[in-house]
Amino acid sequence: MASKTELPALVMAPVDCPVCGAKTVAQADKRCKANQDPSLKANCMVANHDDDGNFVMPTAESYAAFEKGFAAFIGQ
């Protein structure tokens, strides 16, 4: 059985907001807040960002490896 320390790390890659196309938190502040439905949360759909404010998400490959490691961790 895998331990927590054996779980693969997620590799993050830059992405654009699927709603407004913003690449950074600063762009989202101008675009998403102005364009989203007022009943929605007033920020970009992409919540993860790096230290420079660029939106990032895990790569498909690293996410698949993480899921496989997590499944082994929980014993499936």
C-alpha positions as CSV (number, residue, x, y, z in Angstrom):
1,M,0.0,0.0,0.0
2,A,1.3,3.5,-0.9
3,S,2.0,6.0,1.8
4,K,1.3,9.7,1.7
5,T,4.9,10.5,0.8
6,E,4.6,8.2,-2.2
7,L,1.7,10.1,-3.8
8,P,2.9,11.8,-7.0
9,A,3.0,15.6,-7.0
10,L,0.7,17.5,-9.3
11,V,2.5,19.3,-12.1
12,M,0.8,22.6,-12.8
13,A,0.5,24.3,-16.2
14,P,-0.7,27.7,-17.3
15,V,-4.4,28.0,-18.3
16,D,-6.9,30.6,-19.3
17,C,-10.2,31.2,-17.5
18,P,-12.9,29.4,-19.5
19,V,-15.4,32.2,-18.9
20,C,-13.4,35.4,-19.8
21,G,-10.1,34.2,-21.1
22,A,-8.0,35.9,-18.4
23,K,-4.6,34.5,-17.9
24,T,-3.9,36.2,-14.6
25,V,-5.6,37.3,-11.4
26,A,-5.2,40.9,-12.4
27,Q,-6.9,40.3,-15.8
28,A,-9.7,38.4,-14.1
29,D,-10.3,41.4,-11.7
30,K,-11.2,43.5,-14.8
31,R,-12.9,40.8,-16.9
32,C,-14.8,38.3,-14.8
33,K,-16.2,40.6,-12.2
34,A,-17.5,42.9,-15.0
35,N,-18.9,40.1,-17.1
36,Q,-20.2,37.3,-14.8
37,D,-23.8,36.9,-13.7
38,P,-24.2,38.8,-10.4
39,S,-25.6,35.7,-8.8
40,L,-22.3,33.9,-9.3
41,K,-19.2,34.3,-7.2
42,A,-17.5,37.4,-8.5
43,N,-14.2,36.0,-9.6
44,C,-12.7,33.7,-12.3
45,M,-13.7,30.1,-12.7
46,V,-10.0,29.3,-12.4
47,A,-9.2,29.5,-8.6
48,N,-5.6,28.2,-8.6
49,H,-2.8,30.6,-9.4
50,D,0.9,30.6,-8.9
51,D,3.0,33.1,-7.0
52,D,3.1,35.5,-10.0
53,G,-0.8,35.5,-10.3
54,N,-0.9,33.3,-13.4
55,F,-3.8,30.8,-13.5
56,V,-2.7,27.2,-13.3
57,M,-4.2,23.7,-13.3
58,P,-2.7,20.2,-13.0
59,T,-1.7,18.6,-16.3
60,A,-3.8,15.7,-17.4
61,E,-0.8,13.3,-17.0
62,S,0.1,14.4,-13.5
63,Y,-3.6,14.3,-12.4
64,A,-4.0,10.7,-13.8
65,A,-0.8,9.7,-11.9
66,F,-2.1,11.3,-8.7
67,E,-5.4,9.5,-9.0
68,K,-3.7,6.2,-9.6
69,G,-1.5,6.8,-6.5
70,F,-4.4,7.9,-4.4
71,A,-6.4,4.7,-5.4
72,A,-3.5,2.6,-4.2
73,F,-3.3,4.7,-1.1
74,I,-6.9,4.0,-0.2
75,G,-6.6,0.3,-1.2
76,Q,-8.7,0.1,-4.3
